[in-house]
């Protein structure tokens, strides 16, 4: 069953006012292929649909340009800012663009290696977001590593969403939880989000659904988990795929 009831922002009787401060959500896993960007982009679209008055900004902390292809309404033009310029200026303001579904995004840099060298202070991104004063939600889609930019995301985030899709990503989630236990961070800001869930998939013993086993093991380790999940569903994956293909066709 396709479920997207993310209860981060409960329904209200009347449209709420945008928050007075920026709310920052980071999506992080040291393992690739677990639906990190799928979670970040679909959650951005869902939040925007749920709260049309709430500005939503997506920032990708890598150089894959997936988010750019997902949301861009036009091809890049000379003079457009990206995350590299925003980092140097200590504000995202000049680089922010309006994208598909009313979601704003910051274009990815051509290479993150220079950014990493400028991100040794783990509070840099937090200060950049404070200076930007975004009046809504910021979603940080981290690279599949636990290096300087990812640590910056942890220090900036109010909530860290850790995708778990299989046994390997469950083990990698443990590394995130341990990092969040370091001084200056709080482990209770993290939540496990089960992604790419197919309730028909069995564990290696064949005795029960893999999803239930992952849930039991996460709870046994004391990790808080969201009750809802992102299904492996054509409806979820097609959103990203359709816009990526449209962008590629336009470019060709």
N, C-alpha and C positions, 0 to 999 in steps of 0.2 A: 504494500500500500504506500502510495506516495504521500509523505507527510512533510509539511513545511511550517508547522505551527510553532514558529520561534517566539517564545514568550518573553523576549527581552523588553518589549514595549507593550504591555497589556492594553486591550481596547478600552477606550474611554467614551463617556456619553457625548462629550463635545470635543472638537478639535483642540488639542493642547498647544500651548505656546512652545516655541523652540527652547531648549535648555539654555540657562545662563552661562554654562560652561561646556567645553567640548567633551564629549564622551568618546573614548578611544578603545576600539576592539582590535586585538592583534590575532591573526590566524597563524599558527606556527607548528611545524613538525620538522624534525631532522630527516625524515624519510620522504622521498619524492613519490608521486603517483597515488597519494592518499586523498586527493580531492581538495587540496588546500585552496587553490585559486577558484575552483568550482564553488566551494563554500563561501569564500569572500565575495565573489561577484553575485551569486544568487542571493546571499543575505543582504547585500547592498540594494539589490532590486526589490527584494521583499520588504525591507524596512521602508524604502521610498514609497512603495505601493500602500503600505500600512499607514504611514504618516506622511501625507503629501506636503505638509507644511514643514517637515523636518529635513534640512539640508544633509545630504549624505556624500561623503568624500572618500574615494578609494585611492590608496597609495601603495604601489608595488615596490618592494625593496629589493628588486632584482633587475636584470637587464633582458628578460625574456620577451617583454613588450606584449604579453598576452592581454593585460588589462587595457593597453592602448588599443589593440585590435578589437577588443570586446566593446568598448564604449565610445571610441572616437567617432565624431560626426563628419570629420573631414581629414584630409591628408595633412601631415605636418608641414608647416610653413617656416621660412627663415625668420628667425627672431622668436619663435616659440620657446618658452622656457620648459625645462624638465627638472627632474629631481636633483640633478647635479647643480643647476643654477640655484634652485631653492635652498639647497644645503649651504652653498657659498653665501647666499644672502640672508640666511637664518630666518627665512619665512617662505611658506609655500604660496603666498598670495599671487605672485606674478605667474606661476606655472599652472595654476588651477584652470581646468577647462570644463565646460559643461558637456556631458556626454549623453548617450542613449538612456532612455527611461528617466531622464531628469537627474541621473547620477553624475556627480562631478568626479574628476580624476586628475591625478598629476602624471604627466607622461614619464615613462621610464627613461633612465639615462642609458646611453649607448654602452657603458661599461661601469660596473659597480666597484671595480677594484680601487679606483681613486676615492670613491666615497668611503669605502672601508678604512682607508688610511686616515680619513678625516673623522672617523667615528670612534676613535679610541675612548673618548669620554662617553660613557653610556647614557648620560643625561642630555646629550646634544639634541636628539630628536624631540625629547620632551620640551626643551626650551624653544625649538622651532615651532612646535604646535602651539605653545603658549603665546608666542609672538604672532602667529597666524590668526588666532582667535576665531577659529571656525565655529559657527553657531549651531552645531548639530553633532552628527556622528562621523567619526573618522574610522575607516577600516584599513588596517595595515596587513598587507599580504607579504609575508616574509619569504626569504629564500630558504631552500631546504638545507640549512646549516644552522649552527649555533655560534656564529661568529659575531663581529662587532655590530653590524646593522641589526641583526636579530636581537642582540642584547639591548640595543637602543630601543627597539620596539617593546621589549618587556618592561623597561623603565618608564616608557610613555603610556602604556596601556592600563586602562581600568579593569579590563578583562582579557585574558588570554584564552582563546579557543584552540584546543589541541585535537586535531582530527585523528581518529583511529578507525582504520578500515580492515586491519588484519592483525595477526599475531606480531609481525615485525614492527608495525607502527605502534602497537601497544608497548613494546619494549622501548622504542624511541621516545614515547611519551614520558617514560620514567626519567629520561635525561632532562627533559624540559622541566619536570616537577622538581628535580634536584637543583637545577639552576635557579629556579624561582625561590628556592630556600636560602639563597645567598644574601648577605647583608645588603640592605637597600631595596629588596624585593619582598613580596609576600606570596607564599605558595597558594594561599586561599583565593588569589585572583584568577587561577586557572580553572577551566572546566573541560572535561572530555566531551567531544562531539563525535558521535559515530557517523561516519560518512561512507558513501557508496555501499550502503547496506542492502543486501539481498537476503531476505528472510529464508530463502530456500537453500542457501549455502550451508553445508554441514561442516563441523569441525573434523579434524583428522581421524578421530575415533569413529565418526559416522553416527554417534549416539544422540547428537542434538544440534540445533542451529549454531553456527559460528557466532552470530550476533550475541546470543545468550551467554556463551562462554566468555566473550570479550567483556560483556557487561559485568558478569560475576567476578572476573579477575580484576577489573578496574575498581569495583566496590571493595573487594578484599584488600586492595592496596590503600584504601582510604581516599581514593580520588573522586571528587564530586563529578557527576555526569549529568548532562542534560537528558531529560526524559524523552525528548523528541530527537529525530535523526534525519539525515539527508539520505534518501533512498537512492539506490542505483536504478535510475529511471530515465527513459528517453526524454521525459518532460524536463528533467533537470539538466541533463547533459546537452540536449539540443539547443537550449538557450545560448550557451557559449559557442557551440559548434556552428550554429546558423550564422551568427555575426562574424565569426572568424572566417568562414567561407565567403560571406558577402564582401568582407574587406579584401580578401585575397583576389576575388574576381574583379573588384573595382581596380585594384592595383595592376592587374594583368591587362 
